């Protein structure tokens, strides 16, 4: 018989297997959400990615920050695209997205994201979150 131990509650958790998990509540999952982010959102450009972000209205059900990743076929085969997405997810997890933002974020990497140093990728993600926080708090005031 095994005893279950409650896990610490955090936004980004580590399951039993040791791999960090990116919970569904923090992800953009529906095509319509991605489209709204592209069409109604603003853009932030960096060396290895373009970040689309949009503040959600109060009447939308989802609360908090939701993040989605789009990696087109032009960036390589499935292995390369999946590697880019894993690197971005980990960079987002390590940069600890700001709590309390009610926004959708879509990260669209460039080909350089595959060869970029992971530390610089993390810095770009942190910088993107700083810009998003600054712009969205400024517009809501």
N, C-alpha and C positions, 0 to 999 in steps of 0.2 A: 504494500500500500504506500502511495506517495502523498505527501502533504503539499498542498499548493500554497505558495507564498505570494501575497499581493505585490504587484509591481508598483514602483513609484509612478505617480501620474505626471507625465510630461507630454508635450505635444509630439515630439519625435521620440519614439521608444525603441528599445532593443528587445527583440523577442528571445526565446530560449536558445535558438540556434546561434546567437552571437552577432548576427547581422542586424544592422539598424534598419528599421522599417519606416517607410514614408506613409503615414496613415491616410485612408481614403478621405477623411474629413478635411485634409489639407490639400487635396488634389483637385484639379479641374478634370472632370471626366466626360462631360457631354460636349458634343460637337458645337452645339449652339452657344455654350459658354466660351469656347475658343473663338468662335466667330464674333461674338459681342466684344471680346477683348481686342480683336484686330480692328473692328470697324468703329467702335465707340471709344476705344482706349487711347491713351497717350503712349509715346515711345521714349525709350531711353537707349542710346547707342553706346556700346563699348567695343573694345578691340576684338573680343571673341564671341559677342552675342548681341542680339537686339532684344530688349525687354519691353513687352506691351503690358500696360497696366490700366485698370479701370476701377474706379470706386463703385461699389454696389450700392443701390438705393436701400433705404430702410425697409421697404416692403418685400424685398427678396428674402427667401427663407434662410439661405446659408449665412452664417455669421463667421467672422474672422477672415484671415488671409487664406486664399486658395491659390495653388501654384500648378501650372501645367507646362509641359515641355513638348515642343514640336521639333522634330529633326527630319528634314526632307530627304528624299532619296538621292538628291544631288550631293549629299555629304558622304556617301559611300554605301557599302553593303550593309546588311542587317547587323553584322558583328560590330562594325564601326559606329553605326547609329546607336545601337544599344550601349556601347561603351561611352559615347558622349552623354547619353541620358543618365547613365550611372554616375558619371563624374559630376554632372550638374546636380543631381539629387543629393549627392554627398556634400557638395559645396553648399547647397541650400541648408542641409541639415546642420553642418558645422557653423554656418554663419548665423544660426538661430534667428529666423525671421521675426520682425517686430510684432509683439502681441498687440491686440486691440485694433489693428487695421481691418476694415471691412472692405476688402478689395480682391479682385482677380488679377493674377499675374501670369503672363505667358512668356516663357523664355524660349527664344529661337536662336540656337547657337550657329556660329559660322564654322567653317572647316577647320580653322585654326584651333578651335576648342579641344580637338583631339590631341594636338601636339603641345598645347600650352602647358606651362608649369602649373601644377595643381594649386600652389599657393597664390599665383596670380589669378587663377580662375576664382578662387575663394574671395580674393580681394575685390574682383569685379562684381561678384554676387553681393557682397556686403555693401559696396558702393551703390549698386542698383537699389538695394533695399533702403539705403539712406536717402537717395534721391526720391524714391517713391514715397517714403514717409514724409519727407519735407514738402513735396508738392501736394500730396493729398491732405495733409493737415493745414496747409496754407489755403487751399481752395475751400475747405469745409468751415473756415473761420469767417 
